[in-house]
């Protein structure tokens, strides 16, 4: 059942995400055509500023989800309700704080806007974007029930439907009215309807939530707050690393550069999200598996997922290196193309980020937040100082280089150290030996595809672009099949694939 739920969640997450992928790209194209690159950059700036303020939720969502695994497995409804009540109070308080702080921050935005956009417009649009974010804090707390129940794919389906409707209405609104206000209002209205429908569904299938009462014991509150404090530091570090790039680019370069940078990020993050959506389907099962099995069994599962993690992450990054700029040219035009050095640095950071999944998933499944709580702050401090310093010397590549150095300096080795020491009881050298081996294999795949796809990039048409994509898909995966065919990890996933195929054939 655990494997079945993981596969259902993974496949559903990927499928529904891809179905919502195309409308998002059409929206950005229409946005650029109707409102221009400066407002596109301003919209990206809003996302980063509001993202920084989400620190007020203290990372409680992750801590609550971890705490719910045990009572949900034991069907302890009173305890589940008690945790949800805490979640509700914290999230609504966080939403209120974000709204208040956002209103105070609004006048400061003018210092990051070098384009000739009236301040009143900058402020009004930001408040609408702020309201859209705050809505989620008041209505999303019950959705974690589906995640803990390994039914996260239902959340994905709901998000896919709402995002498709939002994108469709935004395209029509932009083409007909060319108004950024209406663009934002459409998203607010549909998001409210999404939360109303999802909460109605949850209360229908878990009707006991409406009548059950429960209180947390003192020891449970203490453990929860310990994890919340640790998660707060993790989230603060994460936000300072990932939500400051646009601010730095806007302040030291231009809003136009923010728009260009985020055009690339949209493509790269879309590919990353396919990876995360697929792997996240396994995450809930990891927590369940760890609660019922020995450290040796957990470590064996980790090695298999580490292998899958590498295959997917390296394939995505290598393929993107060869295809992302041609895609940008065909999609938005040459005016949105970034220099190759910057693109390479973004993709290296993307690879490092995705390769963290396997360690992070087991760290989260074990609830190990306290031991490395200060690492993200060190990473964020290094990133901020280096990015601000290097952007003034190197320009746009300096921002990405600061992120790369900060990651390698801290989290790159601290996170696996904590997991291997506290979760697996294994030496850290095992992790890095495998990491280096996988990196060498990835470089072989990169070298193979680089030589083959270079002529296709020099004579760009829609057909050479599609051929470029096909070459990456075939060559990278063929090389990996040859190298890994006889390994234990590959045999494990091959056997699962054959079993699923046999069931499907029998079902017919």
C-alpha positions as CSV (number, residue, x, y, z in Angstrom):
1,X,0.0,0.0,0.0
2,X,2.9,2.4,0.9
3,X,4.5,1.9,-2.6
4,X,1.1,2.1,-4.3
5,X,0.3,5.4,-2.6
6,X,3.8,6.8,-3.3
7,X,3.4,6.0,-7.0
8,X,-0.1,7.4,-7.2
9,X,1.0,10.6,-5.5
10,X,4.1,10.9,-7.7
11,X,2.4,10.3,-11.0
12,X,-0.6,12.5,-10.2
13,X,1.7,15.3,-9.0
14,X,3.7,15.2,-12.2
15,X,0.7,14.9,-14.6
16,X,-1.3,17.7,-13.0
17,X,1.7,20.0,-12.8
18,X,2.5,19.5,-16.5
19,X,-1.1,20.2,-17.4
20,X,-0.9,23.6,-15.7
21,X,2.6,24.3,-17.1
22,X,1.7,25.5,-20.6
23,X,-0.9,28.1,-19.6
24,X,1.7,29.7,-17.2
25,X,4.1,30.2,-20.1
26,X,1.4,31.6,-22.3
27,X,0.4,34.1,-19.5
28,X,4.0,35.3,-19.3
29,X,4.2,35.8,-23.0
30,X,1.0,37.8,-23.1
31,X,2.0,39.7,-20.0
32,X,5.3,40.8,-21.7
33,X,3.4,41.8,-24.8
34,X,0.7,43.8,-23.1
35,X,2.3,45.3,-19.9
36,X,6.0,45.2,-20.8
37,X,9.3,44.0,-19.2
38,X,9.4,46.6,-16.4
39,X,6.0,45.6,-14.9
40,X,6.9,41.9,-15.4
41,X,10.0,42.6,-13.3
42,X,7.9,44.5,-10.8
43,X,5.6,41.5,-10.4
44,X,8.7,39.2,-9.7
45,X,9.9,41.8,-7.2
46,X,6.5,41.6,-5.4
47,X,6.8,37.8,-5.2
48,X,10.2,38.0,-3.5
49,X,9.2,40.8,-1.0
50,X,6.1,38.9,0.1
51,X,8.1,35.7,0.1
52,X,10.5,37.2,2.7
53,X,7.5,38.1,4.9
54,X,6.3,34.5,5.0
55,X,9.0,34.0,7.7
56,X,6.2,34.9,10.1
57,X,4.7,31.4,9.6
58,X,7.8,30.1,11.5
59,X,7.9,27.0,9.4
60,X,5.1,25.5,11.6
61,X,3.5,23.7,8.6
62,X,6.4,21.2,8.3
63,X,6.6,20.7,12.1
64,X,2.8,20.1,12.3
65,X,2.9,17.6,9.4
66,X,5.7,15.6,11.1
67,X,3.7,15.6,14.4
68,X,0.6,14.4,12.7
69,X,2.0,11.1,11.3
70,X,1.8,9.2,14.5
71,X,-1.7,10.2,15.7
72,X,-3.0,9.7,12.1
73,X,-1.6,6.2,12.0
74,X,-3.1,5.5,15.4
75,X,-6.5,7.1,14.4
76,X,-6.2,9.4,17.4
77,X,-8.8,12.0,16.3
78,X,-8.6,14.1,19.4
79,X,-4.8,14.5,19.0
80,X,-5.2,15.3,15.3
81,X,-7.7,18.0,16.0
82,X,-5.5,19.4,18.8
83,X,-2.6,19.8,16.3
84,X,-4.9,21.3,13.7
85,X,-6.2,23.9,16.2
86,X,-2.6,24.9,16.9
87,X,-1.9,25.1,13.2
88,X,-5.0,27.3,12.6
89,X,-4.1,29.8,15.3
90,X,-0.4,30.1,14.2
91,X,-1.2,30.4,10.5
92,X,-4.0,33.0,11.0
93,X,-1.7,35.0,13.3
94,X,1.1,34.7,10.7
95,X,-1.3,35.9,8.0
96,X,-2.3,38.9,10.1
97,X,1.3,39.8,10.8
98,X,2.2,39.5,7.0
99,X,-0.7,41.9,6.2
100,X,0.4,44.5,8.8
101,X,4.1,44.4,8.0
102,X,3.3,44.4,4.2
103,X,1.4,47.6,4.6
104,X,4.3,49.2,6.5
105,X,6.8,48.0,3.8
106,X,4.7,49.3,0.9
107,X,6.2,52.9,0.9
108,X,9.8,51.4,0.8
109,X,9.2,49.7,-2.5
110,X,10.0,52.9,-4.5
111,X,13.7,52.5,-3.6
112,X,13.8,49.3,-5.6
113,X,11.9,50.6,-8.7
114,X,14.2,52.5,-11.1
115,X,11.7,52.4,-13.9
116,X,9.2,55.2,-14.6
117,X,6.2,53.7,-12.9
118,X,4.0,56.0,-10.7
119,X,4.4,55.2,-6.9
120,X,0.7,55.0,-6.4
121,X,0.5,52.2,-9.0
122,X,3.5,50.4,-7.4
123,X,1.7,50.6,-4.0
124,X,-1.8,49.6,-5.1
125,X,-0.5,46.5,-7.1
126,X,1.6,45.4,-4.2
127,X,-1.4,45.5,-1.8
128,X,-3.4,43.3,-4.1
129,X,-0.6,40.8,-4.4
130,X,-0.3,40.9,-0.6
131,X,-4.0,40.2,-0.1
132,X,-3.7,37.2,-2.5
133,X,-0.9,35.7,-0.3
134,X,-2.7,36.4,3.0
135,X,-5.8,34.5,1.9
136,X,-3.9,31.2,2.0
137,X,-2.9,31.7,5.7
138,X,-6.5,31.9,6.8
139,X,-7.9,29.0,4.8
140,X,-5.1,26.4,4.0
141,X,-4.4,24.8,7.4
142,X,-6.7,21.8,7.0
143,X,-5.1,20.7,3.7
144,X,-2.2,19.0,5.6
145,X,-4.7,16.2,6.5
146,X,-4.6,15.0,2.9
147,X,-0.8,15.1,2.8
148,X,-0.5,13.1,6.0
149,X,-3.1,10.6,4.7
150,X,-0.9,10.1,1.6
151,X,-3.6,11.7,-0.6
152,X,-1.5,14.7,-1.6
153,X,-2.4,14.1,-5.2
154,X,-5.9,15.5,-4.5
155,X,-4.4,18.8,-3.4
156,X,-2.4,18.7,-6.7
157,X,-5.5,18.1,-8.7
158,X,-7.3,21.0,-7.0
159,X,-4.3,23.3,-7.6
160,X,-4.1,22.3,-11.2
161,X,-7.7,23.1,-11.9
162,X,-7.6,26.5,-10.1
163,X,-4.3,27.5,-11.7
164,X,-5.6,26.6,-15.2
165,X,-8.7,28.7,-14.6
166,X,-6.6,31.6,-13.2
167,X,-4.2,31.4,-16.2
168,X,-7.1,31.3,-18.8
169,X,-8.9,34.3,-17.2
170,X,-5.6,36.3,-16.8
171,X,-4.9,35.8,-20.5
172,X,-8.3,37.1,-21.5
173,X,-8.1,40.0,-19.1
174,X,-4.6,41.1,-20.3
175,X,-5.6,40.9,-24.0
176,X,-8.9,42.7,-23.5
177,X,-8.1,45.3,-20.8
178,X,-4.3,45.4,-20.4
179,X,-4.7,46.1,-16.7
180,X,-2.4,44.7,-14.0
181,X,-5.1,45.4,-11.3
182,X,-7.5,43.0,-13.0
183,X,-4.8,40.4,-13.5
184,X,-4.2,40.3,-9.7
185,X,-7.9,40.5,-8.8
186,X,-8.7,37.4,-11.0
187,X,-6.1,35.4,-9.0
188,X,-7.6,36.6,-5.6
189,X,-11.1,35.5,-6.5
190,X,-10.2,32.1,-7.9
191,X,-7.9,31.3,-4.9
192,X,-10.8,32.1,-2.5
193,X,-13.0,29.7,-4.4
194,X,-10.3,27.0,-4.4
195,X,-9.9,27.1,-0.6
196,X,-13.6,27.0,-0.1
197,X,-14.0,23.9,-2.3
198,X,-11.0,22.1,-0.8
199,X,-12.1,22.7,2.8
200,X,-15.6,21.6,1.9
201,X,-14.2,18.4,0.5
202,X,-12.1,17.7,3.6
203,X,-14.9,18.4,6.0
204,X,-17.2,16.0,4.0
205,X,-14.7,13.1,4.1
206,X,-13.4,13.9,7.6
207,X,-16.7,15.0,9.1
208,X,-15.4,14.2,12.6
209,X,-13.2,17.3,12.4
210,X,-16.3,19.5,12.9
211,X,-17.2,17.9,16.3
212,X,-14.0,16.5,17.7
213,X,-12.2,18.3,20.5
214,X,-8.6,17.8,21.7
215,X,-5.8,19.4,23.7
216,X,-2.1,18.9,23.5
217,X,-0.1,17.8,26.5
218,X,2.7,20.0,28.0
219,X,5.4,17.6,26.6
220,X,3.8,17.6,23.2
221,X,3.7,21.4,23.1
222,X,7.3,21.5,24.2
223,X,8.4,19.1,21.4
224,X,6.3,21.0,18.9
225,X,7.8,24.4,19.9
226,X,11.3,22.9,19.8
227,X,10.7,21.9,16.2
228,X,9.0,25.2,15.3
229,X,12.0,27.2,16.6
230,X,14.4,25.1,14.6
231,X,12.2,25.3,11.5
232,X,12.0,29.0,11.9
233,X,15.8,29.3,11.6
234,X,15.7,26.9,8.6
235,X,13.0,28.9,6.9
236,X,14.7,32.3,7.6
237,X,17.9,31.0,6.0
238,X,16.1,29.6,3.0
239,X,14.2,32.8,2.4
240,X,17.2,35.0,2.7
241,X,19.0,32.9,0.2
242,X,16.2,32.4,-2.3
243,X,14.1,35.6,-1.9
244,X,16.7,38.3,-2.1
245,X,18.0,37.8,-5.7
246,X,15.3,39.9,-7.3
247,X,15.8,42.6,-4.7
248,X,19.6,42.8,-5.3
249,X,19.1,42.7,-9.1
250,X,16.4,45.4,-9.0
251,X,18.5,47.6,-6.7
252,X,21.9,47.3,-8.4
253,X,20.9,46.5,-12.1
254,X,17.3,47.2,-13.2
255,X,13.7,45.9,-13.2
256,X,14.3,44.8,-16.8
257,X,17.1,42.5,-15.6
258,X,14.7,41.1,-13.0
259,X,12.2,40.3,-15.7
260,X,14.9,38.6,-17.8
261,X,16.3,36.7,-14.9
262,X,12.8,35.4,-13.9
263,X,12.0,34.3,-17.4
264,X,14.8,31.8,-17.1
265,X,13.9,31.0,-13.6
266,X,10.3,30.3,-14.6
267,X,11.5,27.6,-17.1
268,X,14.1,26.2,-14.7
269,X,11.7,26.2,-11.7
270,X,9.0,24.5,-13.9
271,X,11.4,21.7,-14.6
272,X,12.5,21.5,-10.9
273,X,8.9,21.4,-9.9
274,X,8.3,18.3,-12.1
275,X,11.1,16.7,-10.1
276,X,9.8,17.9,-6.7
277,X,6.2,17.0,-7.5
278,X,7.3,13.5,-8.5
279,X,9.6,13.0,-5.5
280,X,7.2,14.6,-3.0
281,X,4.8,11.8,-3.7
282,X,7.3,9.6,-1.9
283,X,7.9,11.9,1.1
284,X,4.8,11.1,3.1
285,X,5.6,7.4,2.7
286,X,9.2,8.0,4.0
287,X,7.9,9.3,7.3
288,X,5.5,6.3,7.6
289,X,8.3,3.9,6.7
290,X,10.8,5.4,9.2
291,X,8.3,5.1,12.0
292,X,8.0,1.3,11.5
293,X,11.4,0.1,10.4
294,X,15.1,-0.2,11.6
295,X,17.8,2.3,10.7
296,X,19.5,-0.3,8.4
297,X,16.3,-0.7,6.4
298,X,15.8,3.0,6.2
299,X,19.4,3.5,5.0
300,X,18.9,0.9,2.2
301,X,15.8,2.8,1.0
302,X,17.8,6.0,1.1
303,X,20.5,4.6,-1.2
304,X,17.8,3.6,-3.7
305,X,16.2,7.1,-3.6
306,X,19.6,8.7,-3.8
307,X,20.2,6.9,-7.1
308,X,16.8,8.0,-8.4
309,X,17.4,11.5,-7.1
310,X,20.7,11.7,-9.1
311,X,19.2,10.3,-12.3
312,X,16.4,12.8,-12.4
313,X,18.3,15.8,-11.2
314,X,21.2,15.4,-13.6
315,X,19.0,14.6,-16.5
316,X,17.0,17.8,-15.9
317,X,20.0,20.1,-15.5
318,X,22.0,18.7,-18.5
319,X,18.9,18.9,-20.8
320,X,18.1,22.4,-19.6
321,X,21.7,23.6,-20.3
322,X,21.3,22.7,-23.9
323,X,17.6,23.8,-24.4
324,X,16.7,26.6,-22.0
325,X,18.2,29.5,-24.1
326,X,16.9,28.2,-27.4
327,X,13.5,27.9,-25.7
328,X,13.7,31.5,-24.4
329,X,14.5,32.7,-27.9
330,X,11.6,30.9,-29.5
331,X,9.2,31.9,-26.6
332,X,10.1,35.5,-25.8
333,X,12.7,36.6,-28.3
334,X,16.4,37.5,-28.2
335,X,15.8,40.5,-26.0
336,X,15.2,38.1,-23.0
337,X,18.4,36.1,-23.5
338,X,20.9,36.1,-20.6
339,X,24.7,35.5,-20.9
340,X,25.9,31.9,-20.8
341,X,27.9,32.3,-17.6
342,X,24.8,33.4,-15.7
343,X,22.7,30.5,-17.1
344,X,25.4,28.0,-16.2
345,X,25.6,29.3,-12.6
346,X,21.8,29.1,-12.3
347,X,21.8,25.5,-13.5
348,X,24.7,24.5,-11.2
349,X,22.7,25.9,-8.2
350,X,19.6,24.1,-9.5
351,X,21.6,20.8,-9.5
352,X,22.9,21.3,-6.0
353,X,19.4,22.2,-4.9
354,X,17.7,19.1,-6.3
355,X,20.4,16.8,-5.1
356,X,19.5,17.9,-1.6
357,X,16.1,16.2,-1.8
358,X,17.1,12.7,-0.7
359,X,18.9,14.0,2.5
360,X,16.1,16.5,3.1
361,X,13.3,14.0,2.8
362,X,14.8,11.7,5.4
363,X,15.7,14.6,7.6
364,X,12.1,15.8,7.5
365,X,10.7,12.2,7.9
366,X,12.8,11.8,11.1
367,X,11.9,15.2,12.4
368,X,15.6,16.3,12.7
369,X,15.4,20.1,12.6
370,X,17.2,21.1,15.8
371,X,20.7,19.8,15.2
372,X,21.5,22.0,12.1
373,X,19.2,24.9,13.0
374,X,21.9,27.6,12.6
375,X,23.4,26.4,9.3
376,X,20.8,28.2,7.1
377,X,21.6,31.5,8.8
378,X,25.3,31.1,8.1
379,X,24.5,30.2,4.5
380,X,22.1,33.2,4.2
381,X,24.7,35.6,5.6
382,X,27.4,34.5,3.3
383,X,25.0,34.6,0.3
384,X,23.8,38.2,1.1
385,X,27.3,39.6,1.6
386,X,28.8,37.9,-1.5
387,X,25.9,38.6,-3.8
388,X,25.8,42.3,-3.0
389,X,29.6,42.5,-3.3
390,X,29.9,40.5,-6.5
391,X,26.9,42.0,-8.3
392,X,28.8,45.4,-8.3
393,X,31.9,43.8,-9.8
394,X,30.5,41.0,-12.1
395,X,26.9,42.2,-12.7
396,X,24.2,39.6,-13.0
397,X,26.5,36.5,-12.7
398,X,27.7,37.9,-9.3
399,X,24.3,37.2,-7.7
400,X,24.3,33.5,-8.8
401,X,28.0,33.1,-7.8
402,X,27.2,34.3,-4.3
403,X,24.4,31.7,-4.0
404,X,26.8,29.0,-5.2
405,X,29.6,29.8,-2.8
406,X,27.3,30.1,0.2
407,X,25.7,26.8,-0.5
408,X,29.0,24.9,-0.9
409,X,30.3,26.6,2.3
410,X,27.5,25.4,4.6
411,X,24.4,23.4,3.7
412,X,26.1,21.2,1.1
413,X,28.0,19.3,3.8
414,X,26.1,20.1,7.0
415,X,22.7,18.6,6.0
416,X,24.1,15.2,5.0
417,X,26.3,15.2,8.1
418,X,23.3,15.6,10.4
419,X,21.2,12.9,8.6
420,X,24.0,10.3,8.3
421,X,25.0,10.8,11.9
422,X,21.6,11.1,13.6
423,X,19.3,9.1,11.2
424,X,21.4,6.4,9.6
425,X,24.4,6.0,11.9
426,X,26.6,5.9,8.9
427,X,29.9,7.8,8.1
428,X,29.5,10.9,6.0
429,X,32.2,9.6,3.6
430,X,29.6,7.2,2.2
431,X,27.5,10.1,1.0
432,X,30.2,12.0,-0.7
433,X,31.9,9.0,-2.3
434,X,28.6,8.3,-4.1
435,X,28.0,12.0,-4.8
436,X,31.4,12.3,-6.5
437,X,30.8,9.1,-8.5
438,X,27.4,10.4,-9.7
439,X,29.0,13.8,-10.6
440,X,31.6,12.1,-12.8
441,X,28.9,10.1,-14.6
442,X,26.8,13.3,-15.1
443,X,29.9,15.0,-16.6
444,X,30.2,12.1,-19.1
445,X,26.5,12.6,-20.1
446,X,27.1,16.4,-20.4
447,X,30.1,15.9,-22.6
448,X,28.3,13.5,-24.9
449,X,25.2,15.7,-25.3
450,X,27.3,18.9,-25.7
451,X,29.0,17.7,-28.9
452,X,25.8,16.3,-30.4
453,X,23.5,19.3,-29.7
454,X,26.0,22.2,-30.5
455,X,25.1,22.3,-34.3
456,X,21.4,22.3,-33.4
457,X,21.7,25.4,-31.2
458,X,23.7,27.3,-33.9
459,X,20.9,26.9,-36.5
460,X,17.8,27.4,-34.3
461,X,14.3,26.6,-35.6
462,X,11.4,24.9,-33.9
463,X,12.4,21.7,-35.5
464,X,16.1,21.8,-34.4
465,X,14.9,22.7,-30.9
466,X,12.6,19.6,-30.8
467,X,15.5,17.5,-32.2
468,X,17.7,19.0,-29.5
469,X,15.2,17.9,-26.8
470,X,15.0,14.5,-28.3
471,X,18.8,14.0,-28.4
472,X,19.0,14.9,-24.7
473,X,16.2,12.5,-23.7
474,X,17.7,9.6,-25.7
475,X,21.4,10.1,-25.1
476,X,21.4,10.8,-21.4
477,X,19.0,8.0,-20.4
478,X,20.7,5.5,-22.8
479,X,24.1,6.3,-21.2
480,X,22.7,5.9,-17.7
481,X,21.0,2.6,-18.7
482,X,24.3,1.2,-19.9
483,X,26.2,2.3,-16.7
484,X,23.6,1.4,-14.1
485,X,21.8,-1.7,-15.6
486,X,23.4,-4.2,-13.3
487,X,23.3,-2.1,-10.1
488,X,21.1,-3.1,-7.2
489,X,19.4,0.3,-7.2
490,X,18.4,0.2,-10.9
491,X,17.2,-3.4,-10.5
492,X,15.0,-2.3,-7.6
493,X,13.2,0.3,-9.8
494,X,13.1,-2.0,-12.8
495,X,11.4,-4.7,-10.8
496,X,8.8,-2.2,-9.5
497,X,8.2,-1.1,-13.1
498,X,7.7,-4.7,-14.3
499,X,5.3,-5.5,-11.5
500,X,3.2,-2.4,-12.4
501,X,3.2,-3.4,-16.0
502,X,2.1,-7.0,-15.2
503,X,-0.8,-5.7,-13.1
504,X,-1.9,-3.4,-15.9
505,X,-1.8,-6.2,-18.4
506,X,-3.7,-8.5,-16.1
507,X,-6.3,-5.8,-15.5
508,X,-7.0,-5.8,-19.2
